[in-house]
Amino acid sequence: MDPEVRLLHDIYAAALDATPWQGVVGQAADLLQATSAFLFTPFQPPAAGGFKVCHKMPESVMDRYLSEVADVDVWYHALLQRHTHLATGTSYRTRDLMPDAQTRRSRMHADYLAPCGIGHCLGAIVNDGSTGDIPVTPLSVYRPYGSPDFSASDEACLRRIQPHLSQALLVRSRLAAATDNWGSVAIERVATAVVVLSRERRVLLANPAAEALFASTAPPLVRQGHLVADDAAQAAALAKALAACSNYRFDTRFTLSIRLSGAAGHGVVIRLAPPPARTPKADQAAAVGFLVREGRAAVDPRAMLSALYQLTPAETALVMALFEGATPESYGAQRQVAQSTLKTQMRAVYDKTGVHKQSGLMRLVMSLAH
């Protein structure tokens, strides 16, 4: 099998290993005729999803490097000056970033490059952290001074590898979410644009539909990681609604749509609801937000209740009937369901949504429906 084809196969096969891609990084080094290689998350500890994979490099030196990468890495700062944001797919050869003589004068060279036999670096940003909780993750391969530098064809090869490694990293992250928290997966599957927000408007999670909406909207709705509203009055309304959600004192004053951008009738609006009990990053989450463009299909409260709160079809039907004005007695008589069964279903609904009274449940549905 062609070495590059085998490498792409092994990228996916190794995604669930306890130490992912250890062999893959070595294969990438061999394919690109590098003497060493490094796949790492510079600013994220292992407990938060970060990892490092060293190939023919001293781990103690690499651990020390990771502890001060933001201060010492002159190539990283040169990349930021050139690109501002290191987006997924960004590739680089260090000879294009700065002259060798300048690199040799740096502390990075004295403390890290020379001890590891590094003279030339070819790298690519595997993932920039914009999807879920995946942190910034570069893959770098190295050659010593005196050896031929990496060529344009080497860079093209790394660019072919990068999308597969990014996808495998995303698969690993989503499978971990499925194991640890169903809420991340549920939100990702919803067709409506959904975000999880902190009290300070920080976007803790955005599903693919929300990311697509953000990418198509100008001016941007997310700035420095925070959701913004163009109009000052709407920004104030957003802050009040978030405070109400975080305290679970959500009432009809805050169930109206908040326009984030655009003219009336054509803007992007958000509706907020208190977060599900098991929402992703529950300790930081103040609200779940549903984003829609005015004039298009509204949020389907049935789908939201089922997806976000894991209500069964019977529980969803009961909640919607109550919202539409039925009483438990009339609903039970119509559906021929015993009151004891309805009480059991309501207890399950309260447990899943986190509300404690029917009035609170109705306010929650109203936040989805209006």
Secondary structure, DSSP 4 states (H G I P E B T S, - for coil): --HHHHHHHHHHHTTTSSSTTHHHHHHHHHHTT-SEEEEE-TT--GGGT--EEEESS-HHHHHHHHHSHHHH-HHHHHHHHHHSS--TT-EEEGGGTS-HHHHHTSHHIIIIIHHHT--EEEEEEEEES-STTPPEEEEEEEE-TTSPPPPHHHHHHHHHHHHHHHHHHHHHHHHHHHHH-HHHHHHHH-SSEEEEEETT-BEEEE-HHHHHHHHT-SS-SEETTEE--SSHHHHHHHHHHHHHHHTT---GGG-S-EEEESSTTTSEEEEEEPPPTT-TTTTTEEEEEEEEETTSPPP-HHHHHHHHH---HHHHHHHHHHHTT--HHHHHHHHT--HHHHHHHHHHHHHHH---SHHHHHHHHHHHH-
